[in-house]
């Protein structure tokens, strides 16, 4: 990737691969790419810095979630696509469980390797009643997606262990997972003209390099002022909560990482701010409730 234009070409190949799986929605492709490039670079209290979760909502019935999962699995070393429905929540083993007789943990579906891309498919979710086991499973899913902590069943209490995953929730409507970092209604093109690239070797290498050594993003004072001004403007017009600024910083860091940069320039921030205004506009057009938009 050291040749002139090689990094940009690898980034474009990754975007094309993702866009082809989301009906040519380039905004959704950008957000998915930023998710793939995100890594925790530190903690503040118990909160991992740099991590955020993505909800692709209003997913069309005609689009195949499994195809989307296969497309992303070709870009990352590890990926898991798990269906989230009443049946799977009530019947499957989601949490690792302590076997006191054998003195070991019995694996659950959520016991994944750190850095795994986790795609949760809610598109087949229907109304119904969760059993006690289903409620516990849903709590474990929410804890992992929003807090990056894996709940392990120790019979009389849960032990939560840190586990950093890349989390994408795909839903037809409102997600049952609360506290998601960014909610984006998908808008596929009527005639998508985006095709998957013939080779993804450079794109895989590109993502491997940008996530290898996560570091904090350097933000010059003038750019920090622009971020503050833009956030105040969005809060005045969209009534968002202060928590959104944490997602913005994670998005900015990931976006810069996909360009091989460790400093947030004014141009890069303008692009991220434009993405966010378009995302919020889509949410308002889709009639997504404020509490859902902000993950409350």
VENKA-V283650 format. One record per residue. RES is the residue in one small letter. SS is DSSP state (hx for helix, st for strand, lp for the rest). PSI is psi in radians with two decimals (NA if undefined). BURIAL is # if it has 9 or more other ideal C-beta (glycine too) atoms within 8 Angstrom, else .. Layout:
# VENKA-V283650
res->(RES/RES)
ss->(SS/SS)
psi->(PSI/PSI)
burial->(BURIAL/BURIAL)
This chain:
# VENKA-V283650
res->(x/x/x/x/x/x/x/x/x/x/x/x/x/x/x/x/x/x/x/x/x/x/x/x/x/x/x/x/x/x/x/x/x/x/x/x/x/x/x/x/x/x/x/x/x/x/x/x/x/x/x/x/x/x/x/x/x/x/x/x/x/x/x/x/x/x/x/x/x/x/x/x/x/x/x/x/x/x/x/x/x/x/x/x/x/x/x/x/x/x/x/x/x/x/x/x/x/x/x/x/x/x/x/x/x/x/x/x/x/x/x/x/x/x/x/x/x/x/x/x/x/x/x/x/x/x/x/x/x/x/x/x/x/x/x/x/x/x/x/x/x/x/x/x/x/x/x/x/x/x/x/x/x/x/x/x/x/x/x/x/x/x/x/x/x/x/x/x/x/x/x/x/x/x/x/x/x/x/x/x/x/x/x/x/x/x/x/x/x/x/x/x/x/x/x/x/x/x/x/x/x/x/x/x/x/x/x/x/x/x/x/x/x/x/x/x/x/x/x/x/x/x/x/x/x/x/x/x/x/x/x/x/x/x/x/x/x/x/x/x/x/x/x/x/x/x/x/x/x/x/x/x/x/x/x/x/x/x/x/x/x/x/x/x/x/x/x/x/x/x/x/x/x/x/x/x/x/x/x/x/x/x/x/x/x/x/x/x/x/x/x/x/x/x/x/x)
ss->(lp/lp/lp/lp/lp/hx/hx/hx/hx/hx/hx/hx/hx/hx/hx/hx/hx/hx/hx/hx/hx/lp/lp/lp/lp/hx/hx/hx/hx/hx/hx/hx/hx/hx/hx/hx/lp/lp/lp/lp/lp/st/st/st/lp/lp/st/st/st/lp/lp/lp/st/st/st/st/st/lp/lp/lp/lp/lp/lp/lp/hx/hx/hx/hx/hx/hx/hx/hx/hx/lp/lp/lp/lp/lp/st/st/st/st/st/lp/lp/hx/hx/hx/hx/hx/hx/lp/lp/lp/lp/lp/st/st/st/lp/lp/lp/lp/st/st/st/lp/lp/lp/lp/lp/lp/lp/lp/lp/lp/st/st/st/st/st/lp/lp/lp/lp/lp/lp/lp/lp/lp/lp/hx/hx/hx/hx/hx/hx/hx/hx/hx/hx/hx/hx/hx/hx/hx/hx/lp/st/st/st/st/st/lp/lp/lp/lp/st/st/st/st/st/lp/lp/lp/st/st/st/st/st/lp/lp/lp/lp/lp/lp/lp/lp/lp/lp/lp/st/st/st/st/lp/lp/lp/lp/lp/lp/lp/lp/lp/lp/lp/lp/lp/lp/lp/hx/hx/hx/hx/hx/hx/hx/hx/hx/hx/lp/lp/lp/lp/lp/lp/lp/st/st/lp/hx/hx/hx/hx/hx/hx/hx/hx/hx/hx/hx/hx/hx/hx/hx/hx/hx/hx/lp/lp/lp/lp/lp/hx/hx/hx/hx/hx/hx/hx/hx/hx/hx/hx/hx/hx/hx/lp/lp/lp/lp/lp/st/st/lp/hx/hx/hx/hx/hx/hx/hx/hx/hx/hx/hx/hx/hx/hx/hx/hx/hx/hx/hx/hx/lp/lp/lp/lp/hx/hx/hx/hx/lp/lp/lp)
psi->(0.17/-0.25/2.64/2.24/-0.08/-0.71/-0.77/-0.67/-0.71/-0.71/-0.74/-0.65/-0.73/-0.75/-0.73/-0.70/-0.75/-0.79/-0.63/-0.44/-0.14/0.54/0.47/0.21/1.75/-0.54/-0.78/-0.67/-0.69/-0.75/-0.68/-0.73/-0.71/-0.62/-0.75/-0.47/0.01/2.43/2.65/2.32/0.07/-3.11/2.67/1.77/-2.12/0.05/2.23/2.23/2.33/-0.24/2.51/2.82/2.60/2.32/1.96/1.78/3.05/0.66/2.13/2.53/-0.51/-0.25/2.35/2.06/-0.63/-0.64/-0.70/-0.78/-0.71/-0.68/-0.74/-0.58/-0.34/-0.13/-0.37/2.74/-0.61/2.30/2.55/2.23/2.01/2.17/2.32/1.78/2.99/-0.74/-0.81/-0.65/-0.68/-0.50/-0.49/2.78/1.88/-0.72/2.50/2.51/2.35/2.15/1.79/-0.46/-0.75/-0.13/0.92/2.88/2.26/2.17/2.57/3.01/-0.57/-0.05/1.48/2.84/2.51/2.45/-0.02/2.48/2.06/2.06/2.09/2.11/1.87/0.10/-0.31/0.26/2.32/2.93/2.57/-2.96/2.25/2.38/3.07/-0.71/-0.65/-0.68/-0.75/-0.68/-0.73/-0.66/-0.69/-0.70/-0.82/-0.74/-0.70/-0.75/-0.76/-0.54/-0.08/0.76/2.24/2.10/2.13/2.31/1.94/0.65/-1.09/-0.16/2.84/2.47/2.14/2.17/2.45/2.34/1.91/2.05/2.80/2.06/2.16/2.13/2.18/2.16/2.69/-0.57/-2.44/2.25/2.57/-0.11/2.14/2.73/0.42/2.50/-0.78/2.22/2.16/1.96/2.27/2.40/1.49/2.61/2.62/-0.70/1.39/2.27/0.29/2.30/2.57/2.45/2.67/-0.53/2.43/0.18/-0.81/-0.65/-0.69/-0.77/-0.71/-0.85/-0.61/-0.67/-0.74/-0.30/0.05/-0.76/1.38/2.28/2.82/2.61/2.29/2.17/1.91/2.75/-0.71/-0.62/-0.68/-0.66/-0.72/-0.73/-0.79/-0.74/-0.77/-0.69/-0.70/-0.66/-0.76/-0.69/-0.63/-0.56/-0.48/-0.10/0.74/2.80/2.86/-0.38/-0.42/-0.48/-0.54/-0.70/-0.71/-0.76/-0.65/-0.70/-0.77/-0.75/-0.79/-0.71/-0.76/-0.68/-0.64/-0.19/0.15/0.49/2.59/0.05/2.39/1.91/2.92/-0.69/-0.77/-0.72/-0.68/-0.66/-0.80/-0.74/-0.65/-0.73/-0.82/-0.66/-0.68/-0.69/-0.81/-0.62/-0.73/-0.71/-0.74/-0.72/-0.62/-0.10/0.47/2.28/2.64/-0.73/-0.53/-0.72/-0.66/0.05/0.46/NA)
burial->(#/././././#/#/./#/#/#/./#/#/#/#/#/#/#/#/#/#/#/#/#/#/#/#/#/#/#/#/#/#/#/#/#/#/#/#/#/././././././#/#/#/#/#/#/#/#/#/#/#/#/./././#/./#/./#/#/#/#/#/#/#/./#/#/./#/#/#/#/#/./#/#/#/./#/#/#/./././#/#/#/#/#/#/./././././#/#/./#/./#/./#/././#/#/#/#/#/#/#/#/#/./#/././././#/././#/#/#/#/#/#/#/#/#/#/#/#/#/#/#/#/#/#/#/#/#/././././#/./#/././#/#/#/#/#/#/#/#/#/#/././#/./#/#/#/#/#/#/#/#/#/#/#/#/#/././#/././././#/././#/./#/#/#/#/#/#/#/./#/#/./././././#/./#/#/././#/#/./#/#/././#/#/././#/#/././././#/./././#/#/#/#/#/#/#/#/#/#/#/#/#/#/#/#/./#/./#/#/#/././#/#/#/#/#/#/./#/#/#/#/#/#/./#/#/#/./#/./#/./././#/#/#/#/.)
